[in-house]
Amino acid sequence: MTIDKVVATAAEAVADIPHGATIAIAGFGFSHAYPTLVPALLERGSTGLTVIANSLGAQADSLATLIEHHRVSRLLISISSRADEQIASGEIQVELVPQGTLVERLRAGGTGLAGFYTRTGVGTLVAEGKEVRRFDGEDYVLEEAIRPDFSFVRARRADRFGNLEFSGVGRNFHPAFAKAGRVVIAEVDEIVDAVDPERVGLPGIFVSRVVQQAPQPPFTPPRMRKERREDVPVEYGGKPGLTRAQMAETVAGLLPSGSYVNLGLGMPTMVSDYIAGRDIVLHSENGMLGYGAHAPADRIDPDVYNAGSGFVELEPGASFFDSVTSFEMVRGGQVDVVVLGGLQVDQDANLANWATSDRHGGTIGGAMDLAAGGATVVVMMTHLAGEHQKLVTRCSFPLTGVGCVDVVVTDLCVLRRVDGRFRIESTAPGFTPEEVAALTEMPLEH
Amino acid sequence: MTIDKVVATAAEAVADIPHGATIAIAGFGFSHAYPTLVPALLERGSTGLTVIANSLGAQADSLATLIEHHRVSRLLISISSRADEQIASGEIQVELVPQGTLVERLRAGGTGLAGFYTRTGVGTLVAEGKEVRRFDGEDYVLEEAIRPDFSFVRARRADRFGNLEFSGVGRNFHPAFAKAGRVVIAEVDEIVDAVDPERVGLPGIFVSRVVQQAPQPPFTPPRMRKERREDVPVEYGGKPGLTRAQMAETVAGLLPSGSYVNLGLGMPTMVSDYIAGRDIVLHSENGMLGYGAHAPADRIDPDVYNAGSGFVELEPGASFFDSVTSFEMVRGGQVDVVVLGGLQVDQDANLANWATSDRHGGTIGGAMDLAAGGATVVVMMTHLAGEHQKLVTRCSFPLTGVGCVDVVVTDLCVLRRVDGRFRIESTAPGFTPEEVAALTEMPLEH
C-alpha cells in the first residue's frame, strides 16, 4: 500500500506545524470541536498562529481553546464572539469575513483561482480598500483567494486514501477548508477499508493525513438557548407587545407557501416551529434544505441542526450539502425570503445587524451574503433596544446590507416598504398605528 | 403539494423556449443525450439558439441533432467536432472554452459571482482580449460569468421537489449547468417520492422542471474505438517504432507509484491498462478518481467511463464527483502528473494539441486546464505526423500551454526537459539517439 494517509497519533499529525503557521479550522455549530487534534496542537506548543474559521466554537477542544491558551495572534473569521477581549486588547488582530465569502475565498485558494467578484459586502466595511467593479450594471467586490499552510477538518468516516464521508449537516465548511490547505489533517470518527465511491463527500486527493478520533463520551444534546430563556413580552406604556413566539408566528404568516426561506441566527430560528404542512422549504447556511420544527428531546439526530445550532426535524424533500453550495443558493437568488435579526434598520432600508459601533470584533456570519442575494429581506427584531431606537433615520452601526430591507416585523408592528418608504401594515393588539409611529424615530406611513 | 416540479410532458417542459434563446445543455460522454427533451425542442421549432455545452455528443438526441437540423446559430463549447462544417461556412459562430473554465463560468453565473481570475489559458488564444492580472507573481485571466436562459440536465432519479440523484460519472457537468440556468429542466430515468437526503447530488432549489424520460432500449455498450483500430507501428527508414500499446506501457513505467495521474483524450487513455497494483490513482475530468483498466465487455457498468468514453473498472479508493470539483483538483495542483496527446511540442516546452492552424473550431477539452495546473506534463504522441514534424523549434498551431511540457514519449524515444532543454532519455529498440535526433526538427541533447 503506497498510499496510506492514516497516521498513528495526533501528535504525529501536527508535528510539523510551526510557530506562526496559518491554520484553517473547519466547522459550524457542533462540528467545530477537534477533541483529538486541538489537544495535540496545544501540546505541540505552536504560538503566534493565524487561524481561519467560521466562529470559535462553543465546545471544549475547539478554536476557543486555542484562544484561551493565547496561541493565536490573528483571526480571519465570520463570528468573533469569545475572542473579543483579546481583540480589544490588541493581542489578536481580526479580519471579519462574511461566511459565504470566507468559504469561497478558501475554495479559490486551493483550486487555482486568484480571486472573484462577488455581490456580497458591496457598500459595507467588508468592501473597504477592495476593488469594486461594475458588471452588467451591478457592483461587485473583488475578493482574493486564501491559501493556508494547514487545514483541520472533521468527518464521519475515512479510508486510507483520505476519502471522507460526512453525515447530515456535517459537511458544512469542511470541503472548502480542505481544498484550501497545503497540508490537510482530518479527524474522523471511524476509519474503514473503503468509503463507498457514491458517498465520498470529499475525495482523498484533497486530504494529507487522517487521524482516528479518541473515544468520546456518548452524545448528549446541549440544552437549547430557547428553553433557557423565558418569553416575556416587552411593555410599552404599560401595554405588552408581542412575545417572541407571537412574532415568529407573524413572520411565518407572511411567508408564501412553496417558497425557499432562510432563517437567520437568533429569534428568526423560532419561525420554523410555525410552518408545518405548508411546503415552505427552509434553507440553512450550514448545508441543509427542508428542515422543520425544533426536534423534541427524544427525537434529536446529532447531525441535523440549523445554523443557530438548534436540533430540528427533517421535512419531505430535505437535502444536505456543503457551505459553498449553501451560499451559491443564497448569492444566486435561489432563496426567495430571508428572515434576519436586526440592530438597526433605517429609512433608506439599510440594515445593520452584526456589530454595535463601539464593539471590537463582530458577528457577520452569513447575514451579508443573505442580504446581498436579492431575496425578500424580512427583519425580525424588538421595536426598541431598551431606551434606544432601532428603526432610525440613518444607521449608526456598520451596515450589513444597503437598501435591502423589504419588511420589518417587531413586537409592535409589521412594516412593509412601498415605493421606497416603510408603511405600517398591521400593529400588535392594543396598539394604534399612531402610537407605534410616535415610538419610532424613522418616519412611518400609516 | 404546493411544490411539484414534475411536468407531464416534454412538450410542456420546453413550451416557453423562444427563438434565439440561450440553452446550456449539460453532459459528458454518454450522458449527453436527451431522448425526451431534444425531440420536444425540435418539435417546438425554436431556431437561432445559442447553445453552451462540453461537446456535441455522439448519440442520437444530443446537441448534434440540433446542429444537424440547423437550429443553432452560436456555440460556447469545449469540443466543436461535428459542427465544424457549419462553423466554417459562417452559419454558426463559435467561442471555444476550456472545460474547467466553462463549468466555472456557468457556476459563477448562477451563484452571484460576476467573474474570477484563473490560471487556465494564460498565454493562449483563450486569453486574447481579456484582462490578465498578476497575483503573487503569477498571471491569471479574468473570465466572466455566463447566465443562460435555460439549462437541460440529466439525472438518474428525481422527486417532486426537484432533488436530483446521480450515479457514477453521471454528475459531470450537470450540477454547474443547473446552477447557471434561469429555467432548469431535468430529464430523469425515474421519479421517486423522495430522494435520500444524503444522496441528493443537486438540491431541488436549482431545478425548475422535471420530466420523466421516455422508455429507452436497454443499454448496449458502444464498440470501443481502441477495438476498432489496429495497433500497427509506424516505420522509420524501414524500422518499426513502438506500437501505441508499447508507448502506453512506457508512459506507465514513468509514473511514480502513489501519484495522482490524469490521462488525456486519445492515446493517453490506453495507459490505464498498465498500472495494475501500483496504487496510482487515475483522475478523470468527468468526475472520477481511482479507475483502472478498460472493462471487459461482460463487466461494463454504464455509469463508469473515463473522459474518453471508455468503460473502465474501479480500483480501491475510487470516488465520484462533478466536473467543477474535478477541475478544482486539476487547477489546484492536486493532480501530480498529466498525460496529454500532442500535435506539436516546441523547444521552449510549449504544447499545441487542440487545433491545426487551418481548422475551424477545435478540441480544447480539458487540456488547457490540465496544462495550467502545475502538474508534471507528459506528452504522448507519434514522433512525426506523416511527413510533418511535431517536435519543432516553434509551435505554429495555437497553444494549449506555455512552457509546460516536462516529458515527451513518442514511438521513437523518451525526452525529458532538463535545465530548459529536451534530452533523449531512451530510444525505441533498434534506434540510436543520433538517428532520432536526425529525424527531429527540435534540437535534442543526447
Interface residues (C-beta under 8 A of the other chain):
Chain A: M1 T2 I3 E104 R107 A108 G110 T111 G112 L113 A114 G115 F116 Y117 T118 R119 T120 R133 F135 D136 E138 Y140 E144 A145 D159 R160 F161 N163 S167 G168 K179 D193 A194 V195 P197 E198 R199 V200 P203 G204 I205 F206 S257 G258 Y260 R278 D279 V281 H283 L289 G290 L314 P316 G317 A318 S319 F320 F321 T325 F327 E328 M329 V330 R331 G332 G333 Q334 V335 A372 G373
Chain B: M1 T2 I3 E104 R107 A108 G110 T111 G112 L113 A114 G115 F116 Y117 T118 R119 T120 R133 F135 D136 E138 Y140 E144 A145 D159 R160 F161 N163 S167 G168 K179 D193 A194 V195 P197 E198 R199 V200 P203 G204 I205 F206 S257 G258 Y260 R278 D279 V281 H283 L289 G290 L314 P316 G317 A318 S319 F320 F321 T325 F327 E328 M329 V330 R331 G332 G333 Q334 V335 A372 G373
